């Protein structure tokens, strides 16, 4: 009976240690939470606006800006084909809670009627996305 107490106490300490390790791992995971790739988010966002994918646009937009982007998505064309393979997306500034992505290069649009429009953003003006951290990067401004 004398040896049961130390064994029980040791099990209790081990159980407490295990709980503390799980909590510590959870806190570390929360601190290092993946916010997503701001370049991929910006690319997906702009194509979703142009093609009228309202659900995707809303999912990638910050809460304060969703009423604006809903209108943009409503004007998009779901039959539009967008080629952004010749566009460049680069991070121009980044902090813990905000990142800026600049889009330049060439974008080509092709309608369902096979009409093609090519936009050279280097001549027309680059596009600047501002993303904020709302449990992941969300687009919150576009200029």
C-alpha positions, 0 to 999 in steps of 0.5 A, a space after each residue: 500500500 505504501 508504493 501505490 501512493 507514489 505510483 498514483 502521484 506519478 501518474 497524476 503528474 504525468 497526466 498534468 504534464 501531458 495536458 500542459 504539453 497539449 495546451 502549449 502545442 495549441 498555443 504555438 499553433 495559434 501563434 504560427 497560424 497560416 494566414 494563406 498566400 497573399 499572392 494566391 489570394 489576390 490572384 483568385 480574388 481578382 479573377 473571381 471578381 471578373 468572372 462574377 464568382 460572388 461566393 468566392 469574392 465574399 470569402 476572400 474579402 474583409 468584413 468591412 468591404 464585402 458590400 463593395 465587392 458584392 457589387 463588383 462580383 454582380 457585374 462579373 461575367 461567368 462565361 469570361 475566360 481570364 488569362 493572368 499567366 502573363 501577369 505578375 503579383 509581388 508583395 510590396 509591403 508586409 506587416 503582421 496584420 497587413 500586406 500589399 500586393 502589386 499586380 502588373 503585366 498583361 491580362 487577357 479576357 476572352 468572352 463566350 463570343 470569342 472576343 478578346 481584350 488584352 490589358 497591359 497593366 504596365 501601360 494602363 497602371 498597376 493594381 494594388 491590393 491591400 490585404 488585412 489579417 482577419 483569421 487569414 488574409 482578406 482583400 480590403 482595398 484595391 486601387 
